Structures are given as structure tokens and as C-alpha cells.
């Protein structure tokens, strides 16, 4: 059972992050109504989504309290997986436009 002191500490830790995430969301909605070029809008919204996802991972999934060694093992593994996925996607696009030898 959580004591009052622990509960207050949790609220003090996570409530500001919650309000920052709400602020990011509201700013994303506000930016969506600006008349920006599509490429610029996509880049801005992706960066804001990345920052909100980082905040969610760090605080609500408790990764902010993990040891540095965990990050040093997760980041190279994640980059390796993304690189391998990129290799597969490029090959699938190539296979999509391949012609058979009979043509």
C-alpha cells in the first residue's frame, strides 16, 4: 500500500510531465491548422511526436531511473534492428517492381 508521502512524491514527479505532454499535443493541433508546406509540417509533427514519445518512455515506463548501461545496450540494438528493417524494405520495393525474364 502506498503511503501519503510516497503518493505525493509520485504526483509531484509525473504531473508536470503529464501537462507537458498535453501542451505538446495542443501545440501539434495548433500547428496543424497553419498553412505550412506538407514537408515542413511532417518534419515538425514528427519531431514533436518523437519528443512526446521520449517523455512517455522516460517517465511513464520508468526508463528515466534505469542505469546508463541499459541505454548503452538498447540503443545499438535498436539501431541494428532499424537498419535491418530498412534493408528488408528496400528489397521488398525492388521485388515489387521486378519483371519476370519472359517479358
C-alpha contacts under 8 A as a table, 3 or more apart, distances in Angstrom:
res1	aa1	res2	aa2	distance
2	X	6	X	6.27
2	X	7	X	6.29
3	X	6	X	5.32
3	X	7	X	6.11
4	X	7	X	5.02
4	X	8	X	6.11
5	X	8	X	5.26
5	X	9	X	6.25
6	X	9	X	5.06
6	X	10	X	6.24
7	X	10	X	5.13
7	X	11	X	6.29
8	X	11	X	5.13
8	X	12	X	6.07
9	X	12	X	5.04
9	X	13	X	6.14
10	X	13	X	5.07
10	X	14	X	6.11
11	X	14	X	5.37
11	X	15	X	5.46
12	X	15	X	5.90
12	X	16	X	7.21
13	X	16	X	6.79
13	X	17	X	7.51
14	X	17	X	5.25
14	X	18	X	6.22
14	X	59	X	7.09
14	X	60	X	7.71
15	X	18	X	4.99
15	X	19	X	6.33
16	X	19	X	5.11
16	X	20	X	6.16
17	X	20	X	5.02
17	X	21	X	6.19
17	X	55	X	7.26
17	X	59	X	7.61
18	X	21	X	5.15
18	X	22	X	6.32
19	X	22	X	4.97
19	X	23	X	6.08
20	X	23	X	4.90
20	X	24	X	6.16
21	X	24	X	5.06
21	X	25	X	6.22
21	X	52	X	6.03
21	X	55	X	7.72
22	X	25	X	5.06
22	X	26	X	6.18
23	X	26	X	5.12
23	X	27	X	6.10
24	X	27	X	5.10
24	X	28	X	6.13
24	X	48	X	6.92
24	X	52	X	7.00
25	X	28	X	5.04
25	X	29	X	6.35
26	X	29	X	5.12
26	X	30	X	6.15
27	X	30	X	4.89
27	X	31	X	6.04
28	X	31	X	5.15
28	X	32	X	6.15
28	X	45	X	6.46
28	X	48	X	7.35
29	X	32	X	5.12
29	X	33	X	6.97
30	X	33	X	5.72
30	X	34	X	7.19
31	X	34	X	5.26
31	X	41	X	7.83
32	X	35	X	7.94
32	X	41	X	7.35
36	X	40	X	6.55
36	X	41	X	5.98
37	X	40	X	5.45
37	X	41	X	6.17
38	X	41	X	5.10
38	X	42	X	6.08
39	X	42	X	5.18
39	X	43	X	6.24
40	X	43	X	5.17
40	X	44	X	6.16
41	X	44	X	5.21
41	X	45	X	6.04
42	X	45	X	5.21
42	X	46	X	5.94
43	X	46	X	5.16
43	X	47	X	6.17
44	X	47	X	5.25
44	X	48	X	6.24
45	X	48	X	5.08
45	X	49	X	6.01
46	X	49	X	4.97
46	X	50	X	6.03
47	X	50	X	5.01
47	X	51	X	6.24
48	X	51	X	5.07
48	X	52	X	6.22
49	X	52	X	5.13
49	X	53	X	6.00
50	X	53	X	5.06
50	X	54	X	6.06
51	X	54	X	5.03
51	X	55	X	6.26
52	X	55	X	5.07
52	X	56	X	6.15
53	X	56	X	5.01
53	X	57	X	6.09
54	X	57	X	5.12
54	X	58	X	5.98
55	X	58	X	5.15
55	X	59	X	6.04
55	X	60	X	7.78
56	X	59	X	5.58
56	X	60	X	5.24
56	X	61	X	6.74
57	X	60	X	5.85
57	X	61	X	4.99
57	X	62	X	6.95
57	X	63	X	6.24
57	X	64	X	7.99
58	X	61	X	6.04
58	X	62	X	5.65
58	X	63	X	4.52
58	X	64	X	4.56
59	X	62	X	4.95
59	X	63	X	6.39
59	X	64	X	5.89
60	X	63	X	7.91
62	X	65	X	5.97
62	X	66	X	7.32
63	X	66	X	5.21
66	X	70	X	6.80
67	X	70	X	5.66
67	X	71	X	7.30
68	X	71	X	5.33
68	X	72	X	6.37
69	X	72	X	4.99
69	X	73	X	6.35
70	X	73	X	5.29
70	X	74	X	6.03
71	X	74	X	4.99
71	X	75	X	5.84
72	X	75	X	5.84
72	X	76	X	7.02
73	X	76	X	6.03
73	X	77	X	6.45
74	X	77	X	5.19
74	X	78	X	5.97
75	X	78	X	5.14
75	X	79	X	6.14
76	X	79	X	5.07
76	X	80	X	6.05
77	X	80	X	5.07
77	X	81	X	6.25
78	X	81	X	5.15
78	X	82	X	6.18
79	X	82	X	5.12
79	X	83	X	6.04
80	X	83	X	5.09
80	X	84	X	6.18
81	X	84	X	5.14
81	X	85	X	6.13
82	X	85	X	5.02
82	X	86	X	6.13
83	X	86	X	5.01
83	X	87	X	6.39
84	X	87	X	5.04
84	X	88	X	6.45
85	X	88	X	5.13
85	X	89	X	6.21
86	X	89	X	5.12
86	X	90	X	6.25
87	X	90	X	5.36
87	X	91	X	6.36
88	X	91	X	5.14
88	X	92	X	6.15
89	X	92	X	5.05
89	X	93	X	6.32
90	X	93	X	5.26
90	X	94	X	6.33
91	X	94	X	5.02
91	X	95	X	6.13
92	X	95	X	5.01
92	X	96	X	6.10
93	X	96	X	5.01
93	X	97	X	6.68
94	X	97	X	5.53
94	X	98	X	6.28
95	X	98	X	5.09
99	X	103	X	6.72
100	X	103	X	5.89
